[in-house]
Amino acid sequence: MSRGGALPSFSSPPVAAILEIEIMAQAHRSLLIVIADGEHARFLRPTSHRALENMASFTSEAAHQHSADLGADRPGASFHSQSTAHHAVAPRHDLHVMAKEKFARKVAAEIDAMVEREAIDDLVIAAPPPIMSAITATLQDATGRRIIASTHKDFTKMPEGDLWPHLAEWIRPAHLPPA
């Protein structure tokens, strides 16, 4: 019931204006995109021009080395006192796989440091499955909670200019720096 007979009229703004207001009201969220494989890693950030800026790059010391250059992984041998046969004590390890896992742990440590230093709000990681597992298993809990997306793809050889279409689905307007 209204006392003056007429109800107040409200005009609704167009939907586009509402969306623009909502986007502007969102606080800026800092996004770090990590592109890695077992030998190379890049840390990228979106720019206001639908492009990605390279914040840091890392290359494994073992990236282009031969197995012989990485070292020797010869298991110790033992023999039975009753026999002349020798048996290996431990199985051989693939030194390249071990070097890639070590590099993935280093990348995780760098992500943790950057998240703490730069106050990163959100994190996207693109890496092949074994490297992704090694990185995410090594991240601190607080850093792991910032992961908003991950993909098991290797984009390390792709230039920054070609990456946007592959990563755009995870980049929100709040991740873009203010113009």
TAKA-V400641 format. One record per run of one state. SS is the DSSP state (H for helix, E for strand, - for the rest). FROM is the first residue (numbers start at 1). TO is the last residue. If there is no record, write none. Layout:
BEGIN
((SS;FROM;TO) (SS;FROM;TO))
END
This chain:
BEGIN
((-;1;14) (H;15;25) (-;26;30) (E;31;36) (-;37;39) (E;40;46) (-;47;51) (E;52;59) (-;60;66) (H;67;70) (-;71;76) (E;77;79) (-;80;85) (E;86;88) (-;89;94) (H;95;118) (-;119;121) (E;122;127) (-;128;128) (H;129;138) (-;139;140) (H;141;144) (-;145;146) (E;147;151) (-;152;159) (H;160;170) (-;171;172) (H;173;175) (-;176;179))
END
